[in-house]
Amino acid sequence: MMLDRLASCQHHCGSVMTLAVLVALFPGNWFGPDARAHDDHDWIGRGGYRSPLTNEWCCGKEDCVVIPADEVEPTAPGWWIKPTGEVVPYIDTLPSQDGRFWRCHQPNGMRRCFFVPPRTS
C-alpha cells in the first residue's frame, strides 16, 4: 500500500515537473502576444471615459478594437471609419493614450466611443 502511494506521488509529481519545464521553456505560449494584447487598452477601462455627445460609458477593453490608421480618414464632417462606413463627428471623439485609433461598441455593434491619436503635422 505504501508503494502504491509512492508510485502515485511520483507519477503526479512527474506530471507537475513536466508542466513546470514546459512553462519555463515556452513562456510565450502562456504569456505571449495574445496575453499582452489584452493589456494594450487597459487605459480605456481605467479611464472612466464617456462619449462626449451621449455621455454613454465607453466600457471596458473587451468592447474596444483597434482600427488601423489606414482604415480611418478625416473628412469635413468627421472621421470616416472605412470598415464600418460610419463618420464620427470630430466633437464626438476622445484622445487616444497610445497613439492608435480605437472603436468601442455595444454588443449589437453600435459605436459607444471613438478614440483618436493626436494629429501630427
Biopython code that builds the backbone (N, CA, C, O; Angstrom):
import numpy as np
from Bio.PDB.StructureBuilder import StructureBuilder

atoms = [
    (1, "MET", "N", (0.826, -1.181, 0.000)),
    (1, "MET", "CA", (0.000, 0.000, 0.000)),
    (1, "MET", "C", (0.875, 1.251, 0.000)),
    (1, "MET", "O", (0.597, 2.213, -0.716)),
    (2, "MET", "N", (1.904, 1.231, 0.784)),
    (2, "MET", "CA", (2.823, 2.366, 0.824)),
    (2, "MET", "C", (3.497, 2.550, -0.531)),
    (2, "MET", "O", (3.705, 3.681, -0.971)),
    (3, "LEU", "N", (3.840, 1.453, -1.192)),
    (3, "LEU", "CA", (4.465, 1.539, -2.513)),
    (3, "LEU", "C", (3.503, 2.115, -3.542)),
    (3, "LEU", "O", (3.915, 2.854, -4.436)),
    (4, "ASP", "N", (2.204, 1.775, -3.416)),
    (4, "ASP", "CA", (1.198, 2.329, -4.327)),
    (4, "ASP", "C", (1.121, 3.849, -4.183)),
    (4, "ASP", "O", (1.063, 4.569, -5.180)),
    (5, "ARG", "N", (1.120, 4.331, -2.943)),
    (5, "ARG", "CA", (1.067, 5.784, -2.700)),
    (5, "ARG", "C", (2.319, 6.471, -3.247)),
    (5, "ARG", "O", (2.239, 7.541, -3.850)),
    (6, "LEU", "N", (3.468, 5.842, -3.029)),
    (6, "LEU", "CA", (4.719, 6.409, -3.522)),
    (6, "LEU", "C", (4.716, 6.461, -5.044)),
    (6, "LEU", "O", (5.127, 7.459, -5.636)),
    (7, "ALA", "N", (4.254, 5.393, -5.674)),
    (7, "ALA", "CA", (4.191, 5.367, -7.139)),
    (7, "ALA", "C", (3.231, 6.431, -7.647)),
    (7, "ALA", "O", (3.516, 7.099, -8.641)),
    (8, "SER", "N", (2.086, 6.598, -6.970)),
    (8, "SER", "CA", (1.109, 7.616, -7.354)),
    (8, "SER", "C", (1.714, 9.009, -7.222)),
    (8, "SER", "O", (1.540, 9.850, -8.104)),
    (9, "CYS", "N", (2.412, 9.250, -6.140)),
    (9, "CYS", "CA", (3.051, 10.551, -5.920)),
    (9, "CYS", "C", (4.105, 10.824, -6.982)),
    (9, "CYS", "O", (4.183, 11.928, -7.521)),
    (10, "GLN", "N", (4.907, 9.822, -7.278)),
    (10, "GLN", "CA", (5.948, 10.015, -8.285)),
    (10, "GLN", "C", (5.330, 10.301, -9.648)),
    (10, "GLN", "O", (5.837, 11.131, -10.402)),
    (11, "HIS", "N", (4.238, 9.613, -9.961)),
    (11, "HIS", "CA", (3.562, 9.857, -11.243)),
    (11, "HIS", "C", (3.017, 11.284, -11.282)),
    (11, "HIS", "O", (3.214, 12.001, -12.263)),
    (12, "HIS", "N", (2.334, 11.691, -10.214)),
    (12, "HIS", "CA", (1.762, 13.036, -10.141)),
    (12, "HIS", "C", (2.854, 14.102, -10.136)),
    (12, "HIS", "O", (2.770, 15.083, -10.875)),
    (13, "CYS", "N", (3.862, 13.916, -9.319)),
    (13, "CYS", "CA", (4.958, 14.888, -9.235)),
    (13, "CYS", "C", (5.690, 14.996, -10.561)),
    (13, "CYS", "O", (6.135, 16.077, -10.948)),
    (14, "GLY", "N", (5.813, 13.877, -11.250)),
    (14, "GLY", "CA", (6.444, 13.914, -12.566)),
    (14, "GLY", "C", (5.643, 14.746, -13.546)),
    (14, "GLY", "O", (6.222, 15.468, -14.357)),
    (15, "SER", "N", (4.311, 14.660, -13.488)),
    (15, "SER", "CA", (3.448, 15.455, -14.363)),
    (15, "SER", "C", (3.582, 16.936, -14.059)),
    (15, "SER", "O", (3.654, 17.766, -14.965)),
    (16, "VAL", "N", (3.616, 17.256, -12.769)),
    (16, "VAL", "CA", (3.779, 18.653, -12.358)),
    (16, "VAL", "C", (5.126, 19.178, -12.823)),
    (16, "VAL", "O", (5.220, 20.300, -13.320)),
    (17, "MET", "N", (6.165, 18.374, -12.664)),
    (17, "MET", "CA", (7.506, 18.781, -13.086)),
    (17, "MET", "C", (7.543, 18.991, -14.595)),
    (17, "MET", "O", (8.138, 19.959, -15.069)),
    (18, "THR", "N", (6.919, 18.104, -15.350)),
    (18, "THR", "CA", (6.879, 18.249, -16.808)),
    (18, "THR", "C", (6.202, 19.552, -17.194)),
    (18, "THR", "O", (6.694, 20.273, -18.062)),
    (19, "LEU", "N", (5.072, 19.864, -16.556)),
    (19, "LEU", "CA", (4.366, 21.106, -16.835)),
    (19, "LEU", "C", (5.237, 22.311, -16.499)),
    (19, "LEU", "O", (5.286, 23.272, -17.267)),
    (20, "ALA", "N", (5.922, 22.269, -15.368)),
    (20, "ALA", "CA", (6.796, 23.375, -14.971)),
    (20, "ALA", "C", (7.908, 23.584, -15.990)),
    (20, "ALA", "O", (8.250, 24.723, -16.308)),
    (21, "VAL", "N", (8.470, 22.505, -16.499)),
    (21, "VAL", "CA", (9.533, 22.614, -17.501)),
    (21, "VAL", "C", (8.979, 23.209, -18.790)),
    (21, "VAL", "O", (9.627, 24.060, -19.400)),
    (22, "LEU", "N", (7.794, 22.778, -19.215)),
    (22, "LEU", "CA", (7.196, 23.320, -20.439)),
    (22, "LEU", "C", (6.924, 24.812, -20.319)),
    (22, "LEU", "O", (7.195, 25.571, -21.250)),
    (23, "VAL", "N", (6.393, 25.234, -19.182)),
    (23, "VAL", "CA", (6.132, 26.660, -18.970)),
    (23, "VAL", "C", (7.439, 27.441, -18.989)),
    (23, "VAL", "O", (7.501, 28.530, -19.559)),
    (24, "ALA", "N", (8.475, 26.899, -18.376)),
    (24, "ALA", "CA", (9.772, 27.580, -18.347)),
    (24, "ALA", "C", (10.392, 27.666, -19.737)),
    (24, "ALA", "O", (10.996, 28.681, -20.086)),
    (25, "LEU", "N", (10.248, 26.614, -20.528)),
    (25, "LEU", "CA", (10.857, 26.596, -21.859)),
    (25, "LEU", "C", (10.067, 27.381, -22.895)),
    (25, "LEU", "O", (10.645, 27.935, -23.830)),
    (26, "PHE", "N", (8.754, 27.432, -22.734)),
    (26, "PHE", "CA", (7.905, 28.063, -23.743)),
    (26, "PHE", "C", (6.972, 29.096, -23.123)),
    (26, "PHE", "O", (5.754, 28.967, -23.246)),
    (27, "PRO", "N", (7.512, 30.118, -22.459)),
    (27, "PRO", "CA", (6.644, 31.095, -21.799)),
    (27, "PRO", "C", (5.791, 31.878, -22.782)),
    (27, "PRO", "O", (4.715, 32.350, -22.416)),
    (28, "GLY", "N", (6.242, 32.026, -24.013)),
    (28, "GLY", "CA", (5.460, 32.765, -24.998)),
    (28, "GLY", "C", (4.116, 32.132, -25.266)),
    (28, "GLY", "O", (3.154, 32.824, -25.599)),
    (29, "ASN", "N", (4.040, 30.815, -25.123)),
    (29, "ASN", "CA", (2.763, 30.148, -25.341)),
    (29, "ASN", "C", (1.768, 30.435, -24.225)),
    (29, "ASN", "O", (0.558, 30.346, -24.431)),
    (30, "TRP", "N", (2.271, 30.777, -23.046)),
    (30, "TRP", "CA", (1.387, 31.038, -21.919)),
    (30, "TRP", "C", (1.154, 32.533, -21.722)),
    (30, "TRP", "O", (0.043, 32.956, -21.404)),
    (31, "PHE", "N", (2.188, 33.317, -21.909)),
    (31, "PHE", "CA", (2.098, 34.749, -21.630)),
    (31, "PHE", "C", (2.607, 35.558, -22.808)),
    (31, "PHE", "O", (3.206, 36.616, -22.615)),
    (32, "GLY", "N", (2.388, 35.095, -23.991)),
    (32, "GLY", "CA", (2.915, 35.717, -25.203)),
    (32, "GLY", "C", (2.075, 36.871, -25.693)),
    (32, "GLY", "O", (1.363, 37.500, -24.910)),
    (33, "PRO", "N", (2.148, 37.158, -26.989)),
    (33, "PRO", "CA", (1.471, 38.306, -27.570)),
    (33, "PRO", "C", (-0.027, 38.334, -27.308)),
    (33, "PRO", "O", (-0.588, 39.408, -27.090)),
    (34, "ASP", "N", (-0.689, 37.180, -27.323)),
    (34, "ASP", "CA", (-2.127, 37.182, -27.091)),
    (34, "ASP", "C", (-2.462, 37.679, -25.699)),
    (34, "ASP", "O", (-3.428, 38.421, -25.522)),
    (35, "ALA", "N", (-1.683, 37.285, -24.716)),
    (35, "ALA", "CA", (-1.943, 37.738, -23.354)),
    (35, "ALA", "C", (-1.646, 39.225, -23.222)),
    (35, "ALA", "O", (-2.403, 39.957, -22.586)),
    (36, "ARG", "N", (-0.558, 39.670, -23.815)),
    (36, "ARG", "CA", (-0.199, 41.084, -23.724)),
    (36, "ARG", "C", (-1.166, 41.960, -24.507)),
    (36, "ARG", "O", (-1.379, 43.115, -24.136)),
    (37, "ALA", "N", (-1.745, 41.451, -25.563)),
    (37, "ALA", "CA", (-2.650, 42.258, -26.382)),
    (37, "ALA", "C", (-3.822, 42.765, -25.557)),
    (37, "ALA", "O", (-4.339, 43.851, -25.818)),
    (38, "HIS", "N", (-4.244, 41.996, -24.572)),
    (38, "HIS", "CA", (-5.356, 42.431, -23.752)),
    (38, "HIS", "C", (-4.961, 43.592, -22.850)),
    (38, "HIS", "O", (-5.830, 44.339, -22.400)),
    (39, "ASP", "N", (-3.688, 43.758, -22.579)),
    (39, "ASP", "CA", (-3.231, 44.849, -21.737)),
    (39, "ASP", "C", (-3.066, 46.146, -22.512)),
    (39, "ASP", "O", (-2.957, 47.216, -21.914)),
    (40, "ASP", "N", (-3.048, 46.062, -23.837)),
    (40, "ASP", "CA", (-2.797, 47.238, -24.659)),
    (40, "ASP", "C", (-3.780, 48.366, -24.392)),
    (40, "ASP", "O", (-3.397, 49.535, -24.443)),
    (41, "HIS", "N", (-5.015, 48.052, -24.113)),
    (41, "HIS", "CA", (-6.013, 49.094, -23.961)),
    (41, "HIS", "C", (-6.654, 49.109, -22.577)),
    (41, "HIS", "O", (-7.805, 49.518, -22.427)),
    (42, "ASP", "N", (-5.916, 48.668, -21.577)),
    (42, "ASP", "CA", (-6.419, 48.758, -20.208)),
    (42, "ASP", "C", (-6.714, 50.204, -19.825)),
    (42, "ASP", "O", (-7.581, 50.463, -18.990)),
    (43, "TRP", "N", (-5.997, 51.143, -20.431)),
    (43, "TRP", "CA", (-6.208, 52.551, -20.115)),
    (43, "TRP", "C", (-7.645, 52.984, -20.427)),
    (43, "TRP", "O", (-8.154, 53.911, -19.797)),
    (44, "ILE", "N", (-8.297, 52.337, -21.378)),
    (44, "ILE", "CA", (-9.684, 52.700, -21.700)),
    (44, "ILE", "C", (-10.592, 52.332, -20.533)),
    (44, "ILE", "O", (-11.404, 53.148, -20.096)),
    (45, "GLY", "N", (-10.461, 51.114, -20.027)),
    (45, "GLY", "CA", (-11.298, 50.670, -18.920)),
    (45, "GLY", "C", (-11.031, 51.425, -17.628)),
    (45, "GLY", "O", (-11.949, 51.665, -16.844)),
    (46, "ARG", "N", (-9.781, 51.800, -17.403)),
    (46, "ARG", "CA", (-9.420, 52.512, -16.167)),
    (46, "ARG", "C", (-9.781, 53.985, -16.211)),
    (46, "ARG", "O", (-9.944, 54.614, -15.166)),
    (47, "GLY", "N", (-9.910, 54.549, -17.423)),
    (47, "GLY", "CA", (-10.067, 55.991, -17.555)),
    (47, "GLY", "C", (-11.441, 56.539, -17.255)),
    (47, "GLY", "O", (-11.592, 57.750, -17.092)),
    (48, "GLY", "N", (-12.449, 55.690, -17.178)),
    (48, "GLY", "CA", (-13.798, 56.182, -16.916)),
    (48, "GLY", "C", (-14.306, 57.079, -18.032)),
    (48, "GLY", "O", (-14.973, 58.079, -17.766)),
    (49, "TYR", "N", (-14.000, 56.734, -19.280)),
    (49, "TYR", "CA", (-14.377, 57.567, -20.416)),
    (49, "TYR", "C", (-15.856, 57.441, -20.751)),
    (49, "TYR", "O", (-16.465, 56.383, -20.593)),
    (50, "ARG", "N", (-16.416, 58.559, -21.221)),
    (50, "ARG", "CA", (-17.801, 58.605, -21.703)),
    (50, "ARG", "C", (-17.814, 59.313, -23.052)),
    (50, "ARG", "O", (-16.965, 60.156, -23.342)),
    (51, "SER", "N", (-18.794, 58.951, -23.864)),
    (51, "SER", "CA", (-18.960, 59.626, -25.148)),
    (51, "SER", "C", (-19.266, 61.099, -24.903)),
    (51, "SER", "O", (-20.129, 61.413, -24.084)),
    (52, "PRO", "N", (-18.577, 62.011, -25.593)),
    (52, "PRO", "CA", (-18.847, 63.434, -25.404)),
    (52, "PRO", "C", (-20.278, 63.835, -25.768)),
    (52, "PRO", "O", (-20.819, 64.767, -25.174)),
    (53, "LEU", "N", (-20.898, 63.155, -26.724)),
    (53, "LEU", "CA", (-22.252, 63.526, -27.144)),
    (53, "LEU", "C", (-23.351, 62.818, -26.364)),
    (53, "LEU", "O", (-24.341, 63.444, -25.986)),
    (54, "THR", "N", (-23.190, 61.527, -26.120)),
    (54, "THR", "CA", (-24.265, 60.754, -25.482)),
    (54, "THR", "C", (-24.059, 60.557, -23.985)),
    (54, "THR", "O", (-24.986, 60.164, -23.278)),
    (55, "ASN", "N", (-22.865, 60.825, -23.504)),
    (55, "ASN", "CA", (-22.486, 60.605, -22.105)),
    (55, "ASN", "C", (-22.524, 59.120, -21.729)),
    (55, "ASN", "O", (-22.529, 58.780, -20.545)),
    (56, "GLU", "N", (-22.550, 58.243, -22.724)),
    (56, "GLU", "CA", (-22.560, 56.797, -22.504)),
    (56, "GLU", "C", (-21.146, 56.330, -22.169)),
    (56, "GLU", "O", (-20.174, 56.814, -22.750)),
    (57, "TRP", "N", (-21.032, 55.384, -21.227)),
    (57, "TRP", "CA", (-19.725, 54.836, -20.865)),
    (57, "TRP", "C", (-19.114, 54.117, -22.053)),
    (57, "TRP", "O", (-19.810, 53.430, -22.801)),
    (58, "CYS", "N", (-17.810, 54.278, -22.221)),
    (58, "CYS", "CA", (-17.104, 53.588, -23.305)),
    (58, "CYS", "C", (-16.926, 52.114, -22.997)),
    (58, "CYS", "O", (-16.682, 51.316, -23.903)),
    (59, "CYS", "N", (-17.043, 51.753, -21.767)),
    (59, "CYS", "CA", (-16.931, 50.366, -21.295)),
    (59, "CYS", "C", (-15.491, 49.900, -21.220)),
    (59, "CYS", "O", (-14.551, 50.695, -21.226)),
    (60, "GLY", "N", (-15.349, 48.582, -21.150)),
    (60, "GLY", "CA", (-14.032, 48.004, -20.927)),
    (60, "GLY", "C", (-13.360, 47.550, -22.189)),
    (60, "GLY", "O", (-13.873, 47.708, -23.296)),
    (61, "LYS", "N", (-12.184, 46.977, -21.986)),
    (61, "LYS", "CA", (-11.334, 46.587, -23.099)),
    (61, "LYS", "C", (-11.963, 45.543, -24.007)),
    (61, "LYS", "O", (-11.648, 45.500, -25.196)),
    (62, "GLU", "N", (-12.849, 44.698, -23.476)),
    (62, "GLU", "CA", (-13.452, 43.675, -24.320)),
    (62, "GLU", "C", (-14.434, 44.263, -25.330)),
    (62, "GLU", "O", (-14.851, 43.574, -26.261)),
    (63, "ASP", "N", (-14.804, 45.528, -25.153)),
    (63, "ASP", "CA", (-15.740, 46.188, -26.057)),
    (63, "ASP", "C", (-15.043, 47.076, -27.079)),
    (63, "ASP", "O", (-15.715, 47.755, -27.855)),
    (64, "CYS", "N", (-13.727, 47.089, -27.099)),
    (64, "CYS", "CA", (-12.981, 48.015, -27.945)),
    (64, "CYS", "C", (-12.002, 47.278, -28.854)),
    (64, "CYS", "O", (-11.401, 46.276, -28.466)),
    (65, "VAL", "N", (-11.857, 47.795, -30.070)),
    (65, "VAL", "CA", (-10.914, 47.218, -31.031)),
    (65, "VAL", "C", (-10.093, 48.332, -31.669)),
    (65, "VAL", "O", (-10.554, 49.464, -31.812)),
    (66, "VAL", "N", (-8.868, 47.986, -32.048)),
    (66, "VAL", "CA", (-8.012, 48.928, -32.772)),
    (66, "VAL", "C", (-8.500, 48.997, -34.213)),
    (66, "VAL", "O", (-8.812, 47.975, -34.825)),
    (67, "ILE", "N", (-8.563, 50.201, -34.741)),
    (67, "ILE", "CA", (-8.838, 50.399, -36.160)),
    (67, "ILE", "C", (-7.519, 50.869, -36.769)),
    (67, "ILE", "O", (-7.013, 51.923, -36.381)),
    (68, "PRO", "N", (-6.951, 50.121, -37.709)),
    (68, "PRO", "CA", (-5.681, 50.541, -38.316)),
    (68, "PRO", "C", (-5.795, 51.947, -38.919)),
    (68, "PRO", "O", (-6.830, 52.309, -39.479)),
    (69, "ALA", "N", (-4.740, 52.715, -38.799)),
    (69, "ALA", "CA", (-4.743, 54.107, -39.262)),
    (69, "ALA", "C", (-5.101, 54.232, -40.738)),
    (69, "ALA", "O", (-5.716, 55.220, -41.138)),
    (70, "ASP", "N", (-4.728, 53.249, -41.554)),
    (70, "ASP", "CA", (-5.050, 53.348, -42.980)),
    (70, "ASP", "C", (-6.520, 53.039, -43.275)),
    (70, "ASP", "O", (-6.952, 53.122, -44.425)),
    (71, "GLU", "N", (-7.289, 52.684, -42.239)),
    (71, "GLU", "CA", (-8.720, 52.436, -42.408)),
    (71, "GLU", "C", (-9.566, 53.559, -41.815)),
    (71, "GLU", "O", (-10.784, 53.433, -41.688)),
    (72, "VAL", "N", (-8.901, 54.667, -41.453)),
    (72, "VAL", "CA", (-9.583, 55.835, -40.901)),
    (72, "VAL", "C", (-9.115, 57.050, -41.686)),
    (72, "VAL", "O", (-7.925, 57.211, -41.956)),
    (73, "GLU", "N", (-10.066, 57.899, -42.047)),
    (73, "GLU", "CA", (-9.716, 59.062, -42.865)),
    (73, "GLU", "C", (-10.481, 60.291, -42.382)),
    (73, "GLU", "O", (-11.683, 60.214, -42.126)),
    (74, "PRO", "N", (-9.786, 61.432, -42.255)),
    (74, "PRO", "CA", (-10.502, 62.650, -41.873)),
    (74, "PRO", "C", (-11.324, 63.174, -43.053)),
    (74, "PRO", "O", (-10.846, 63.211, -44.187)),
    (75, "THR", "N", (-12.549, 63.571, -42.774)),
    (75, "THR", "CA", (-13.418, 64.178, -43.785)),
    (75, "THR", "C", (-13.963, 65.473, -43.195)),
    (75, "THR", "O", (-13.727, 65.768, -42.023)),
    (76, "ALA", "N", (-14.682, 66.242, -43.991)),
    (76, "ALA", "CA", (-15.224, 67.509, -43.495)),
    (76, "ALA", "C", (-16.117, 67.320, -42.257)),
    (76, "ALA", "O", (-15.961, 68.062, -41.287)),
    (77, "PRO", "N", (-17.040, 66.358, -42.260)),
    (77, "PRO", "CA", (-17.908, 66.230, -41.080)),
    (77, "PRO", "C", (-17.317, 65.449, -39.907)),
    (77, "PRO", "O", (-17.826, 65.542, -38.790)),
    (78, "GLY", "N", (-16.237, 64.671, -40.145)),
    (78, "GLY", "CA", (-15.659, 63.888, -39.053)),
    (78, "GLY", "C", (-14.772, 62.774, -39.572)),
    (78, "GLY", "O", (-14.420, 62.742, -40.752)),
    (79, "TRP", "N", (-14.411, 61.856, -38.677)),
    (79, "TRP", "CA", (-13.551, 60.725, -39.037)),
    (79, "TRP", "C", (-14.379, 59.648, -39.720)),
    (79, "TRP", "O", (-15.367, 59.172, -39.162)),
    (80, "TRP", "N", (-13.977, 59.264, -40.928)),
    (80, "TRP", "CA", (-14.636, 58.185, -41.661)),
    (80, "TRP", "C", (-13.933, 56.881, -41.308)),
    (80, "TRP", "O", (-12.738, 56.723, -41.561)),
    (81, "ILE", "N", (-14.676, 55.953, -40.724)),
    (81, "ILE", "CA", (-14.146, 54.626, -40.396)),
    (81, "ILE", "C", (-14.549, 53.716, -41.549)),
    (81, "ILE", "O", (-15.706, 53.309, -41.656)),
    (82, "LYS", "N", (-13.604, 53.406, -42.393)),
    (82, "LYS", "CA", (-13.891, 52.664, -43.623)),
    (82, "LYS", "C", (-14.556, 51.309, -43.394)),
    (82, "LYS", "O", (-15.525, 51.002, -44.088)),
    (83, "PRO", "N", (-14.081, 50.469, -42.444)),
    (83, "PRO", "CA", (-14.704, 49.146, -42.282)),
    (83, "PRO", "C", (-16.192, 49.196, -41.915)),
    (83, "PRO", "O", (-16.963, 48.329, -42.327)),
    (84, "THR", "N", (-16.592, 50.204, -41.146)),
    (84, "THR", "CA", (-17.997, 50.286, -40.727)),
    (84, "THR", "C", (-18.795, 51.248, -41.594)),
    (84, "THR", "O", (-20.025, 51.192, -41.618)),
    (85, "GLY", "N", (-18.098, 52.137, -42.311)),
    (85, "GLY", "CA", (-18.773, 53.121, -43.149)),
    (85, "GLY", "C", (-19.306, 54.322, -42.380)),
    (85, "GLY", "O", (-19.908, 55.218, -42.971)),
    (86, "GLU", "N", (-19.093, 54.348, -41.092)),
    (86, "GLU", "CA", (-19.629, 55.453, -40.299)),
    (86, "GLU", "C", (-18.683, 56.648, -40.278)),
    (86, "GLU", "O", (-17.471, 56.512, -40.449)),
    (87, "VAL", "N", (-19.269, 57.815, -40.065)),
    (87, "VAL", "CA", (-18.500, 59.044, -39.898)),
    (87, "VAL", "C", (-18.749, 59.522, -38.469)),
    (87, "VAL", "O", (-19.887, 59.781, -38.075)),
    (88, "VAL", "N", (-17.675, 59.634, -37.709)),
    (88, "VAL", "CA", (-17.770, 60.063, -36.314)),
    (88, "VAL", "C", (-17.468, 61.554, -36.265)),
    (88, "VAL", "O", (-16.365, 61.969, -36.619)),
    (89, "PRO", "N", (-18.438, 62.375, -35.827)),
    (89, "PRO", "CA", (-18.180, 63.812, -35.735)),
    (89, "PRO", "C", (-16.953, 64.089, -34.859)),
    (89, "PRO", "O", (-16.716, 63.412, -33.859)),
    (90, "TYR", "N", (-16.192, 65.087, -35.258)),
    (90, "TYR", "CA", (-14.975, 65.425, -34.507)),
    (90, "TYR", "C", (-15.274, 65.713, -33.036)),
    (90, "TYR", "O", (-14.462, 65.410, -32.162)),
    (91, "ILE", "N", (-16.442, 66.297, -32.767)),
    (91, "ILE", "CA", (-16.770, 66.629, -31.377)),
    (91, "ILE", "C", (-17.137, 65.387, -30.560)),
    (91, "ILE", "O", (-17.265, 65.465, -29.339)),
    (92, "ASP", "N", (-17.308, 64.240, -31.233)),
    (92, "ASP", "CA", (-17.656, 63.003, -30.528)),
    (92, "ASP", "C", (-16.463, 62.051, -30.448)),
    (92, "ASP", "O", (-16.643, 60.834, -30.395)),
    (93, "THR", "N", (-15.251, 62.596, -30.439)),
    (93, "THR", "CA", (-14.055, 61.759, -30.321)),
    (93, "THR", "C", (-13.359, 62.038, -28.991)),
    (93, "THR", "O", (-13.548, 63.082, -28.367)),
    (94, "LEU", "N", (-12.565, 61.084, -28.593)),
    (94, "LEU", "CA", (-11.784, 61.198, -27.362)),
    (94, "LEU", "C", (-10.313, 60.989, -27.693)),
    (94, "LEU", "O", (-9.998, 60.310, -28.670)),
    (95, "PRO", "N", (-9.403, 61.554, -26.902)),
    (95, "PRO", "CA", (-7.972, 61.377, -27.186)),
    (95, "PRO", "C", (-7.489, 59.965, -26.850)),
    (95, "PRO", "O", (-7.788, 59.432, -25.781)),
    (96, "SER", "N", (-6.747, 59.377, -27.768)),
    (96, "SER", "CA", (-6.156, 58.055, -27.554)),
    (96, "SER", "C", (-4.850, 58.219, -26.791)),
    (96, "SER", "O", (-4.032, 59.077, -27.123)),
    (97, "GLN", "N", (-4.659, 57.402, -25.779)),
    (97, "GLN", "CA", (-3.437, 57.485, -24.974)),
    (97, "GLN", "C", (-2.282, 56.689, -25.553)),
    (97, "GLN", "O", (-1.141, 56.849, -25.121)),
    (98, "ASP", "N", (-2.565, 55.833, -26.525)),
    (98, "ASP", "CA", (-1.477, 55.003, -27.060)),
    (98, "ASP", "C", (-1.164, 55.298, -28.526)),
    (98, "ASP", "O", (-0.416, 54.555, -29.162)),
    (99, "GLY", "N", (-1.732, 56.377, -29.064)),
    (99, "GLY", "CA", (-1.413, 56.768, -30.431)),
    (99, "GLY", "C", (-2.124, 55.959, -31.505)),
    (99, "GLY", "O", (-1.750, 56.028, -32.676)),
    (100, "ARG", "N", (-3.146, 55.192, -31.126)),
    (100, "ARG", "CA", (-3.885, 54.393, -32.106)),
    (100, "ARG", "C", (-5.364, 54.763, -32.085)),
    (100, "ARG", "O", (-5.864, 55.330, -31.114)),
    (101, "PHE", "N", (-6.053, 54.431, -33.173)),
    (101, "PHE", "CA", (-7.499, 54.604, -33.236)),
    (101, "PHE", "C", (-8.156, 53.408, -32.548)),
    (101, "PHE", "O", (-7.770, 52.262, -32.780)),
    (102, "TRP", "N", (-9.149, 53.682, -31.701)),
    (102, "TRP", "CA", (-9.897, 52.629, -31.020)),
    (102, "TRP", "C", (-11.380, 52.895, -31.203)),
    (102, "TRP", "O", (-11.829, 54.035, -31.084)),
    (103, "ARG", "N", (-12.136, 51.855, -31.492)),
    (103, "ARG", "CA", (-13.594, 51.960, -31.588)),
    (103, "ARG", "C", (-14.197, 51.041, -30.535)),
    (103, "ARG", "O", (-13.993, 49.827, -30.565)),
    (104, "CYS", "N", (-14.942, 51.631, -29.603)),
    (104, "CYS", "CA", (-15.636, 50.853, -28.580)),
    (104, "CYS", "C", (-17.091, 50.744, -29.007)),
    (104, "CYS", "O", (-17.675, 51.700, -29.515)),
    (105, "HIS", "N", (-17.666, 49.574, -28.795)),
    (105, "HIS", "CA", (-19.002, 49.332, -29.328)),
    (105, "HIS", "C", (-19.876, 48.568, -28.346)),
    (105, "HIS", "O", (-19.389, 47.929, -27.413)),
    (106, "GLN", "N", (-21.165, 48.653, -28.580)),
    (106, "GLN", "CA", (-22.153, 47.894, -27.823)),
    (106, "GLN", "C", (-22.169, 46.462, -28.349)),
    (106, "GLN", "O", (-21.597, 46.193, -29.405)),
    (107, "PRO", "N", (-22.812, 45.539, -27.635)),
    (107, "PRO", "CA", (-22.892, 44.162, -28.131)),
    (107, "PRO", "C", (-23.516, 44.050, -29.526)),
    (107, "PRO", "O", (-23.195, 43.127, -30.274)),
    (108, "ASN", "N", (-24.406, 44.983, -29.879)),
    (108, "ASN", "CA", (-25.035, 44.944, -31.203)),
    (108, "ASN", "C", (-24.175, 45.598, -32.287)),
    (108, "ASN", "O", (-24.587, 45.670, -33.445)),
    (109, "GLY", "N", (-22.987, 46.074, -31.916)),
    (109, "GLY", "CA", (-22.074, 46.670, -32.885)),
    (109, "GLY", "C", (-22.133, 48.186, -32.972)),
    (109, "GLY", "O", (-21.251, 48.803, -33.569)),
    (110, "MET", "N", (-23.153, 48.793, -32.390)),
    (110, "MET", "CA", (-23.266, 50.256, -32.433)),
    (110, "MET", "C", (-22.118, 50.882, -31.638)),
    (110, "MET", "O", (-21.741, 50.394, -30.573)),
    (111, "ARG", "N", (-21.575, 51.968, -32.178)),
    (111, "ARG", "CA", (-20.430, 52.632, -31.560)),
    (111, "ARG", "C", (-20.813, 53.294, -30.245)),
    (111, "ARG", "O", (-21.857, 53.935, -30.125)),
    (112, "ARG", "N", (-19.940, 53.120, -29.269)),
    (112, "ARG", "CA", (-20.052, 53.836, -27.995)),
    (112, "ARG", "C", (-19.091, 55.024, -27.992)),
    (112, "ARG", "O", (-19.490, 56.157, -27.724)),
    (113, "CYS", "N", (-17.813, 54.749, -28.296)),
    (113, "CYS", "CA", (-16.773, 55.774, -28.241)),
    (113, "CYS", "C", (-15.767, 55.544, -29.358)),
    (113, "CYS", "O", (-15.592, 54.428, -29.846)),
    (114, "PHE", "N", (-15.116, 56.624, -29.745)),
    (114, "PHE", "CA", (-14.070, 56.538, -30.757)),
    (114, "PHE", "C", (-12.882, 57.348, -30.263)),
    (114, "PHE", "O", (-12.988, 58.554, -30.037)),
    (115, "PHE", "N", (-11.746, 56.669, -30.098)),
    (115, "PHE", "CA", (-10.517, 57.301, -29.612)),
    (115, "PHE", "C", (-9.602, 57.592, -30.792)),
    (115, "PHE", "O", (-9.387, 56.744, -31.658)),
    (116, "VAL", "N", (-9.069, 58.806, -30.807)),
    (116, "VAL", "CA", (-8.249, 59.283, -31.920)),
    (116, "VAL", "C", (-6.876, 59.700, -31.400)),
    (116, "VAL", "O", (-6.775, 60.399, -30.392)),
    (117, "PRO", "N", (-5.808, 59.266, -32.098)),
    (117, "PRO", "CA", (-4.466, 59.702, -31.680)),
    (117, "PRO", "C", (-4.272, 61.184, -31.979)),
    (117, "PRO", "O", (-4.991, 61.756, -32.798)),
    (118, "PRO", "N", (-3.302, 61.803, -31.317)),
    (118, "PRO", "CA", (-3.014, 63.209, -31.614)),
    (118, "PRO", "C", (-2.626, 63.360, -33.082)),
    (118, "PRO", "O", (-1.948, 62.500, -33.644)),
    (119, "ARG", "N", (-3.050, 64.434, -33.682)),
    (119, "ARG", "CA", (-2.709, 64.680, -35.089)),
    (119, "ARG", "C", (-1.269, 65.138, -35.193)),
    (119, "ARG", "O", (-0.771, 65.895, -34.360)),
    (120, "THR", "N", (-0.614, 64.659, -36.236)),
    (120, "THR", "CA", (0.759, 65.091, -36.499)),
    (120, "THR", "C", (0.745, 66.019, -37.694)),
    (120, "THR", "O", (-0.091, 65.882, -38.586)),
    (121, "SER", "N", (1.662, 66.955, -37.711)),
    (121, "SER", "CA", (1.683, 67.908, -38.830)),
    (121, "SER", "C", (2.654, 67.483, -39.897)),
    (121, "SER", "O", (2.798, 68.169, -40.909)),
]
sb = StructureBuilder()
sb.init_structure("model")
sb.init_model(0)
sb.init_chain("A")
sb.init_seg("    ")
for serial, (resi, resn, name, xyz) in enumerate(atoms, 1):
    if name == "N":
        sb.init_residue(resn, " ", resi, " ")
    sb.init_atom(name, np.array(xyz, "f"), 0.0, 1.0, " ", f" {name:<3s}", serial, name[0])
structure = sb.get_structure()
